[in-house]
Amino acid sequence: MPTYAYACKDCSHAFDIVQSFTDSTLTSCPECQGTLRKKFNSVGVVFKGSGFYRTDSRDAKGSTVSAAPSAPAAPAPAPATAAAAS
């Protein structure tokens, strides 16, 4: 079950509570019976397994990737034959 953070608008009392997804949102402060607001935080992301890091796709020997592909080599000239010379 997720943990939700609440803060009172009237007395600034802040607390966390574990609630089910189906539970309704709390509306009154347990300290002063004032109005509560739900606080939203950023979600923490954890990358587990391989494939997430720069070094995961490299060979063990440490090969590098060239910045630009090399141009194809020009074809070698055909050797001259005796029939063409006569």
C-alpha positions as CSV (number, residue, x, y, z in Angstrom):
1,M,0.0,0.0,0.0
2,P,1.3,3.5,-0.8
3,T,2.2,6.2,1.8
4,Y,0.5,9.6,1.3
5,A,1.7,12.9,2.8
6,Y,-0.9,15.4,4.1
7,A,-0.5,18.9,5.5
8,C,-3.1,21.0,7.3
9,K,-3.9,24.4,5.7
10,D,-4.9,25.9,9.1
11,C,-2.2,24.7,11.6
12,S,0.5,23.5,9.1
13,H,0.6,20.0,10.8
14,A,2.2,17.6,8.4
15,F,2.1,13.8,8.5
16,D,2.3,10.6,6.4
17,I,-0.3,7.8,6.3
18,V,-0.4,4.4,4.7
19,Q,-3.7,4.1,2.7
20,S,-5.0,1.7,0.1
21,F,-5.8,3.0,-3.4
22,T,-9.5,2.5,-2.7
23,D,-9.5,4.5,0.6
24,S,-11.0,8.0,0.4
25,T,-8.8,11.1,0.8
26,L,-8.5,12.5,4.3
27,T,-10.2,15.9,4.7
28,S,-9.9,16.9,8.4
29,C,-6.7,17.4,10.4
30,P,-6.3,15.1,13.4
31,E,-4.7,18.0,15.4
32,C,-7.1,20.9,14.9
33,Q,-9.9,19.5,12.6
34,G,-8.9,22.0,9.9
35,T,-8.8,21.4,6.2
36,L,-6.1,19.0,4.9
37,R,-4.4,19.0,1.5
38,K,-2.6,16.1,0.0
39,K,1.1,16.7,-0.8
40,F,2.5,15.3,-4.0
41,N,6.2,14.4,-4.3
42,S,8.3,13.3,-7.2
43,V,8.5,9.6,-7.9
44,G,11.8,7.9,-7.3
45,V,12.9,5.8,-10.2
46,V,15.2,2.8,-9.7
47,F,16.8,1.2,-12.7
48,K,17.5,-2.5,-12.1
49,G,19.2,-4.9,-14.4
50,S,21.5,-4.5,-17.3
51,G,21.1,-2.1,-20.3
52,F,20.6,1.1,-18.4
53,Y,24.2,2.2,-18.1
54,R,26.7,3.5,-20.7
55,T,29.1,0.7,-20.0
56,D,26.6,-2.1,-20.4
57,S,26.8,-2.2,-24.2
58,R,30.5,-2.2,-24.5
59,D,32.8,-5.1,-25.2
60,A,35.2,-6.3,-22.5
61,K,38.2,-5.1,-24.6
62,G,36.9,-1.5,-24.6
63,S,36.3,-0.9,-28.3
64,T,35.4,2.5,-29.4
65,V,32.8,3.7,-31.9
66,S,34.1,5.9,-34.7
67,A,32.4,9.3,-35.1
68,A,31.7,9.0,-38.8
69,P,31.7,6.0,-41.2
70,S,34.7,5.8,-43.5
71,A,34.3,6.3,-47.2
72,P,34.3,3.1,-49.3
73,A,37.6,2.3,-51.1
74,A,37.8,3.1,-54.8
75,P,37.7,0.0,-57.0
76,A,41.1,-1.1,-58.3
77,P,41.8,-0.5,-62.0
78,A,41.3,-3.6,-64.2
79,P,44.6,-5.1,-65.4
80,A,45.5,-4.6,-69.0
81,T,45.2,-7.7,-71.2
82,A,47.3,-8.6,-74.3
83,A,44.2,-8.7,-76.5
84,A,43.3,-5.1,-75.6
85,A,46.8,-3.9,-76.4
86,S,46.8,-5.2,-80.0
